[in-house]
Amino acid sequence: MAAPRSPRTFLGRLSLPERNFVAEALRTETVGGVLLLVAAVTALVWVNTPLRDSYEAVRDFHFGPAALGLDLSVQHWAADGLLAVFFFVAGIELKRELVAGDLRDPKAAVLPVVAALCGMAVPALVYVVTNLSGGGSLTGWAVPTATDIAFALAVLAVIGTSLPSALRAFLLTLAVVDDLFAILIIAIFFTSELDFAALAGAFLGLVVFWLLLRKGVRGWYVYVPLGLVIWGLMYNSGVHATVAGVAMGLMLRCTRREGEAHSPGEHIEHLVRPISAGLAVPLFALFSAGVPISGGALAEVFTQPETLGVVLGLVLGKALGIFGGTWLTARFTRASLSEELAWPDVFAVATLAGIGFTVSLLIGELAFADDPALTAEVKAAVLTGSLIAALLAGVLLKIRNRTYQRLWADEERDDDLDGIPDVYEQDNPEYHLRMARIHERKAAEHRRLAKVMAGAGDGGDSPA
């Protein structure tokens, strides 16, 4: 008779390589998230002051080769061009997760993938129900489905919570899966007219890109011009140009061969991620988050079905979808939550995932492109919903912050100063020998100090 299977642990401690990768990735995203916040605030201040006309003049300024169909406004260059860099990094992240990260094991991948899918489906359902009952437009159903990892990490940095690496990795995985399905939504539902010649050219360019990678051809001077050609053809095909970015990212090899310290995908991601997080996304936010804010405009966010659907989708839909999908999957796959964490921690992270800034703004622009007034109102709803989700998550995370700080300290402790956290060396005899020598030196020093202090005490009691 076969022995019963022991339940898998959900949100347990990461492996050391995975922990190091997540830490490096999130460090860059956190800095980018702070820049994103600065850019968003700058846009809001700029457009709500007497300088509004200058903001609109810069945002709507057109440049680019018209003969190639690329005479675009600054706002379109940011949305279609710079965000292609963002989705290129997202494609690499997804590829790495699939071949070397948590998603490579189908059993382990089920939970975060189902959680992410529920975290997209429930907000869309909340939006649809709100607009069906209120007589609004269903066009914006996809607006509240995305999570902005950079903005979420910036919130964590601002509130100062020491979230354990397992929870941070879970949030990152959710965002990676989110990005994949967001680009599929954009490609499928927001493509109206197709230029098949340009699309065929883009596909041919992707084939050449893939063949060059397989042949081991190196040099940015080969891939950057080719990537720009693919991007331009994809833009002119009618398919959103960011699809080109994620497609090229998915083609990179993210497994290491013998003698390699990093795979090509990891190396390129290390080079491009700072550009994405520090330049591309903040500039997109600068020219997309500029919406007029007033007491009346904020009140309308909660009265119009389209905008109310976005707010409820981000705040309620995301939290309930991710938490519910996680709990149900854990229940039916016999996955047990790590003993160091509790289900309220999962709910707090699910609430944090309701921050849907960058991709939500992009989808809002695409969904209501024919109605500029409603586009601005939906953007205000995205900002409002993301802010409410951030505040709620901040409160929930602060409640458990003492526990997080203890777990974080345990993860970071390196008493033997070898660069590897002690929790990863408990099965290493050399670690225990090093610690024994450290404690022996400390014990000898304490004995010496005790003798010195005892001698000083005896001397003080002797007659003058």
Order of alpha helices (4+ residues) and beta strands (2+ residues): beta-alpha-alpha-beta-beta-alpha-alpha-alpha-alpha-alpha-alpha-alpha-alpha-alpha-alpha-alpha-alpha-beta-alpha-alpha-alpha-alpha-alpha
